[in-house]
Amino acid sequence: MKVDYLKKIEQCIAYIENNLTHKVYIDDVLESTYYSYPHFHRIFMDFVGEPITSYIRKRKLSCAAEELINTKKTIIDIALDYNFSSQQTFNRAFTGYFGISPLKYRNNGMLDDIYKPFNFKDCFFEELLSIPVSIERLQPMKVASYHSFNGNIKLKNSRQEQEKEISKAWGNLIRWQMSYEYQKQYGATKKLPATRELGKFMIDQNHHLPPYTRYFGFINPFPMNCNEFGYETWAMLTDISEHIKTEVQYKDIVIKDYDGGLYATSEATYGPDSNLDKVWKSLHYWLMQNQQYNYGEHQWLEEHITKSGEGGFHSFKLYLPIQPTR
C-alpha cells in the first residue's frame, strides 16, 4: 500500500496535467486514491510542496503563460481554454501570480516564472535527510485551540501570507494563555499587566515548559480552493479552570479534547533556515521503507519546542501519524 501511495500521487499529477483545460474537481482527483481528503491533502502537500488546489491553479496559469508566448491565440481564447469564466477573471488571476498582465507578459516575451509539473524523483529523493526516527504514542489531552484562517491567499506571495496567518494564530493563543494563567493564579481581573510583564510571569513560573504546557500546530486540512489557508494552534493545559473569564478579544479560543495516537517522530530546526519541509519528506520516506507501519488517519502535528528561561520557540518535533500494518 505504501509503494502504491507514490503511484497514486503520480496518477493524481497525471490526471491534473491531462485535465488542465477542464474544470478539475478535487473529488475527481482523489477518486482513485481511496483516502480521505484531509489525509491525502497533507501527504500531497508534503511531497509536492503545494496544496492540491494551489498546484492546479499554478499549473493552469503557467500553461496559459506558455501559450501566450508560443501561440497566436487571443487572450480571451486562452482564458476560456483554461476554464476561467471571463478574460477579466483570467487577467486578475494571471496578474496576481506573475505580477504582470497577460498582454504585457506576451509583449515582453517572459517565461521566467513558469511553475513546472511536479517530478517526484527530482523534487523528493535528492532532498532526503538522514534523520533519527522514534515511535511515540501521544496520550489524550485537553487543549486550548485557536484557528487562524485566510480565504484569499495570493499565489505569488503565498509563503509570506501563510507565515502571517501562522504568526497570528500563535500570537492570539499565547496572549490568551498568558492572561488565563495569570488570572488562574491571581484571580479574575478586568485589568491585566502589559504583555511584556505577562510573558515574564509565564517564564518565571515555567508555565511555558513541558510537562505544564506543550505547544502543537498544524495546517488546516480542509482547504477547498487555491486561495485558502488556515493554521490551528494548540496549547496543552493542565488543571484547566474553564470558569475563568478572559477578555472579550480572546473569545475565539476553543477548549477541546484530543484523543491521542501513535506517531513516528523526528526533530527539525526552527527559524529562517528551518529544515522542516525536508524532515517531513524524510519521515514519509522512512515510513515507506518500514514494513511494520502504515499511515494513520489521525492528526498530523508539529510540536513547537520551548526553552527554560526564554520566550519563543526554538525547534520542532514532527509527528507523522502511523498505525501497525495488518
C-alpha positions as CSV (number, residue, x, y, z in Angstrom):
1,M,0.0,0.0,0.0
2,K,2.8,2.4,0.9
3,V,4.5,1.9,-2.5
4,D,1.2,2.3,-4.2
5,Y,0.8,5.7,-2.5
6,L,3.6,7.1,-4.6
7,K,1.9,5.8,-7.7
8,K,-1.3,7.4,-6.6
9,I,0.3,10.7,-6.3
10,E,1.9,10.3,-9.7
11,Q,-1.6,9.3,-11.0
12,C,-3.1,12.4,-9.5
13,I,-0.4,14.6,-11.1
14,A,-1.0,12.9,-14.4
15,Y,-4.8,13.4,-14.1
16,I,-4.3,17.1,-13.3
17,E,-1.9,17.6,-16.2
18,N,-4.3,15.8,-18.6
19,N,-7.3,18.0,-17.5
20,L,-5.8,21.5,-17.1
21,T,-8.2,22.8,-19.8
22,H,-11.2,21.4,-17.9
23,K,-12.8,22.2,-14.5
24,V,-10.7,20.0,-12.2
25,Y,-12.7,18.8,-9.1
26,I,-10.9,17.6,-6.1
27,D,-13.2,14.6,-5.7
28,D,-12.3,13.5,-9.3
29,V,-8.5,13.9,-8.5
30,L,-8.9,11.8,-5.3
31,E,-11.3,9.2,-6.7
32,S,-8.7,6.5,-7.3
33,T,-6.8,7.1,-4.0
34,Y,-9.3,5.6,-1.5
35,Y,-8.1,8.1,1.1
36,S,-10.0,10.8,2.9
37,Y,-9.4,14.3,1.6
38,P,-7.7,15.6,4.8
39,H,-5.4,12.6,4.8
40,F,-4.4,12.8,1.2
41,H,-4.1,16.6,1.2
42,R,-1.5,16.6,3.9
43,I,0.7,13.9,2.2
44,F,0.3,15.5,-1.2
45,M,1.4,18.9,0.2
46,D,4.5,17.3,1.9
47,F,5.6,15.6,-1.3
48,V,4.7,18.3,-3.8
49,G,5.1,21.4,-1.7
50,E,1.7,22.8,-2.6
51,P,-1.9,22.1,-1.7
52,I,-3.7,20.3,-4.5
53,T,-5.9,23.4,-5.2
54,S,-2.9,25.7,-5.4
55,Y,-1.0,23.3,-7.6
56,I,-3.9,23.1,-10.1
57,R,-4.2,26.9,-10.3
58,K,-0.4,27.4,-10.7
59,R,-0.2,24.8,-13.5
60,K,-3.2,26.3,-15.3
61,L,-1.7,29.8,-15.2
62,S,1.7,28.5,-16.2
63,C,0.4,26.6,-19.2
64,A,-1.6,29.7,-20.2
65,A,1.6,31.8,-20.0
66,E,3.3,29.4,-22.3
67,E,0.5,29.7,-24.8
68,L,0.7,33.5,-24.6
69,I,4.3,33.2,-25.8
70,N,4.2,30.2,-28.1
71,T,0.9,30.7,-29.9
72,K,-1.1,33.4,-31.5
73,K,-4.3,32.7,-29.7
74,T,-6.2,35.6,-28.3
75,I,-6.1,36.2,-24.6
76,I,-9.8,35.6,-24.2
77,D,-9.5,32.2,-26.0
78,I,-6.6,31.2,-23.8
79,A,-8.6,32.3,-20.7
80,L,-11.6,30.2,-21.8
81,D,-9.4,27.2,-22.7
82,Y,-8.2,27.0,-19.1
83,N,-11.7,27.3,-17.7
84,F,-11.6,30.9,-16.5
85,S,-15.1,32.4,-16.6
86,S,-14.0,35.6,-18.3
87,Q,-11.0,37.5,-19.6
88,Q,-11.3,39.8,-16.6
89,T,-11.1,36.9,-14.1
90,F,-8.1,35.5,-16.0
91,N,-6.4,38.8,-16.0
92,R,-6.8,39.2,-12.3
93,A,-5.5,35.7,-11.6
94,F,-2.6,36.0,-14.0
95,T,-1.5,39.4,-12.7
96,G,-1.8,38.2,-9.1
97,Y,0.6,35.3,-9.8
98,F,3.0,36.7,-12.4
99,G,2.9,40.3,-11.3
100,I,2.2,41.5,-14.8
101,S,-0.8,41.4,-17.1
102,P,-1.2,38.7,-19.8
103,L,-0.8,41.3,-22.5
104,K,2.4,42.7,-21.1
105,Y,3.7,39.2,-20.4
106,R,3.1,38.4,-24.1
107,N,4.7,41.6,-25.3
108,N,7.8,41.1,-23.1
109,G,8.3,37.5,-24.1
110,M,8.6,36.4,-20.4
111,L,8.8,32.8,-19.3
112,D,10.8,33.1,-16.1
113,D,8.1,32.2,-13.6
114,I,6.6,29.1,-15.1
115,Y,5.6,26.6,-12.5
116,K,6.8,23.2,-13.9
117,P,4.9,19.9,-13.4
118,F,5.9,18.1,-10.3
119,N,8.6,15.4,-10.8
120,F,8.8,13.0,-7.9
121,K,12.4,11.9,-8.4
122,D,13.7,15.4,-8.9
123,C,11.8,17.1,-6.1
124,F,11.9,14.4,-3.4
125,F,14.7,11.9,-3.2
126,E,17.5,14.4,-3.6
127,E,16.2,16.3,-0.6
128,L,16.2,13.4,1.8
129,L,17.9,13.8,5.2
130,S,19.4,11.1,7.4
131,I,17.2,11.5,10.4
132,P,16.7,9.6,13.7
133,V,13.0,8.4,14.0
134,S,11.3,7.4,17.2
135,I,7.9,5.8,17.7
136,E,5.8,7.6,20.3
137,R,2.2,7.4,21.5
138,L,0.7,10.8,22.4
139,Q,-1.8,10.4,25.3
140,P,-5.2,12.1,25.2
141,M,-5.1,15.7,26.3
142,K,-7.2,18.8,26.7
143,V,-6.0,21.7,24.7
144,A,-6.8,25.4,24.2
145,S,-7.1,25.9,20.4
146,Y,-7.1,28.9,18.1
147,H,-7.7,28.6,14.3
148,S,-6.4,31.4,12.1
149,F,-7.9,31.5,8.6
150,N,-7.5,33.4,5.3
151,G,-9.7,32.7,2.3
152,N,-7.8,34.9,-0.1
153,I,-4.1,34.0,-0.1
154,K,-2.3,35.3,-3.2
155,L,-0.5,32.6,-5.1
156,K,2.6,34.8,-5.8
157,N,3.4,35.5,-2.2
158,S,1.6,32.6,-0.6
159,R,4.5,31.6,1.7
160,Q,4.8,35.1,3.3
161,E,1.0,35.3,3.7
162,Q,0.8,31.9,5.2
163,E,3.5,32.8,7.7
164,K,1.4,35.8,8.7
165,E,-1.6,33.6,9.5
166,I,0.6,31.2,11.5
167,S,2.1,34.1,13.5
168,K,-1.4,35.4,14.1
169,A,-2.6,32.1,15.3
170,W,0.3,31.7,17.8
171,G,0.0,35.4,18.9
172,N,-3.7,35.1,19.8
173,L,-3.3,31.7,21.5
174,I,-0.2,32.8,23.6
175,R,-1.9,36.1,24.6
176,W,-4.9,34.1,25.8
177,Q,-2.8,31.6,27.6
178,M,-0.8,34.3,29.4
179,S,-3.9,36.1,30.7
180,Y,-5.6,32.8,31.5
181,E,-2.6,31.6,33.6
182,Y,-2.3,34.9,35.3
183,Q,-5.9,35.0,36.3
184,K,-5.9,31.4,37.4
185,Q,-3.1,32.3,39.9
186,Y,-4.2,35.7,41.0
187,G,-8.0,35.7,40.3
188,A,-10.1,37.2,37.6
189,T,-9.4,40.8,36.9
190,K,-10.5,43.3,34.3
191,K,-7.1,45.0,34.1
192,L,-4.2,42.7,33.2
193,P,-0.5,43.6,33.2
194,A,1.2,44.6,30.0
195,T,2.1,41.8,27.5
196,R,5.9,42.0,28.4
197,E,5.0,41.5,32.1
198,L,2.7,38.6,31.4
199,G,5.5,37.0,29.3
200,K,7.9,37.4,32.2
201,F,5.3,35.9,34.6
202,M,4.9,32.8,32.3
203,I,8.7,32.3,32.1
204,D,9.3,32.9,35.8
205,Q,6.6,30.3,36.6
206,N,7.8,27.9,33.9
207,H,4.3,27.8,32.6
208,H,5.6,27.7,29.0
209,L,7.5,24.4,29.5
210,P,6.5,20.7,29.5
211,P,5.0,19.0,31.3
212,Y,3.0,22.0,32.3
213,T,2.4,23.1,28.7
214,R,3.1,21.7,25.3
215,Y,2.5,23.6,22.0
216,F,1.3,22.0,18.8
217,G,0.3,23.4,15.5
218,F,-1.0,22.1,12.1
219,I,-2.2,23.3,8.8
220,N,-5.9,23.3,8.3
221,P,-6.6,20.0,6.5
222,F,-9.7,21.2,4.6
223,P,-8.8,23.9,2.0
224,M,-11.4,24.0,-0.7
225,N,-9.8,26.4,-3.1
226,C,-6.3,27.5,-4.1
227,N,-6.5,30.9,-2.2
228,E,-7.4,29.3,1.1
229,F,-5.1,28.7,4.1
230,G,-5.7,28.0,7.7
231,Y,-3.5,27.1,10.7
232,E,-4.6,25.8,14.1
233,T,-2.5,26.2,17.2
234,W,-2.9,24.2,20.5
235,A,-1.7,24.7,24.0
236,M,-1.9,21.7,26.2
237,L,-3.1,22.9,29.5
238,T,-3.1,21.2,32.9
239,D,-5.6,21.8,35.7
240,I,-8.0,23.7,33.4
241,S,-10.4,26.1,35.2
242,E,-12.9,26.8,32.5
243,H,-15.0,29.1,34.7
244,I,-12.3,31.8,34.5
245,K,-13.5,34.6,32.2
246,T,-10.9,36.1,29.9
247,E,-11.0,39.3,27.8
248,V,-13.5,39.5,25.0
249,Q,-10.9,39.6,22.2
250,Y,-10.0,36.0,23.1
251,K,-13.4,34.6,22.7
252,D,-12.3,32.5,19.6
253,I,-10.3,30.2,21.9
254,V,-11.9,26.8,22.0
255,I,-11.2,24.2,24.7
256,K,-11.2,20.7,23.1
257,D,-10.3,17.1,23.7
258,Y,-7.6,15.4,21.6
259,D,-7.8,11.6,21.6
260,G,-4.1,10.9,21.2
261,G,-2.5,8.4,18.8
262,L,0.6,6.6,17.6
263,Y,3.3,8.6,15.7
264,A,6.7,8.4,14.0
265,T,8.6,11.4,15.3
266,S,11.7,13.4,14.4
267,E,13.1,16.8,15.1
268,A,13.6,19.8,12.8
269,T,15.3,23.2,13.1
270,Y,13.5,26.5,13.6
271,G,13.9,29.9,12.0
272,P,14.5,31.2,8.5
273,D,16.8,28.3,7.6
274,S,14.5,25.6,9.0
275,N,14.7,22.1,7.5
276,L,11.1,21.5,8.4
277,D,9.9,20.5,4.9
278,K,12.9,18.2,4.3
279,V,12.3,16.4,7.6
280,W,8.7,15.9,6.7
281,K,9.7,14.4,3.4
282,S,12.3,12.2,5.1
283,L,9.7,11.0,7.6
284,H,7.5,9.9,4.7
285,Y,10.3,8.1,3.1
286,W,11.2,6.3,6.4
287,L,7.6,5.1,6.7
288,M,7.6,3.8,3.1
289,Q,10.7,1.7,3.8
290,N,9.2,0.4,7.1
291,Q,7.0,-2.7,6.8
292,Q,5.7,-2.5,10.4
293,Y,3.7,0.6,10.0
294,N,1.4,2.4,7.6
295,Y,-0.1,5.9,7.6
296,G,-2.6,6.6,10.4
297,E,-5.7,8.6,9.9
298,H,-5.3,10.8,13.0
299,Q,-3.9,14.4,13.1
300,W,-0.6,15.4,11.8
301,L,1.2,17.6,14.4
302,E,4.1,19.9,14.7
303,E,5.3,20.5,18.3
304,H,6.9,23.8,18.9
305,I,9.7,23.4,21.4
306,T,10.4,26.0,24.2
307,K,13.4,26.6,26.4
308,S,13.8,27.2,30.1
309,G,14.2,30.9,30.9
310,E,13.5,32.0,27.3
311,G,10.4,33.0,25.4
312,G,9.6,32.0,21.8
313,F,10.0,28.7,20.1
314,H,13.4,27.1,19.3
315,S,12.9,23.9,17.4
316,F,10.2,21.5,16.1
317,K,9.3,17.9,16.9
318,L,7.2,16.4,14.0
319,Y,4.5,13.8,14.5
320,L,3.6,11.6,11.5
321,P,0.5,9.5,12.3
322,I,1.0,5.8,11.9
323,Q,-0.7,2.5,12.5
324,P,0.6,-1.0,12.6
325,T,0.3,-2.9,9.3
326,R,-2.2,-5.7,9.2
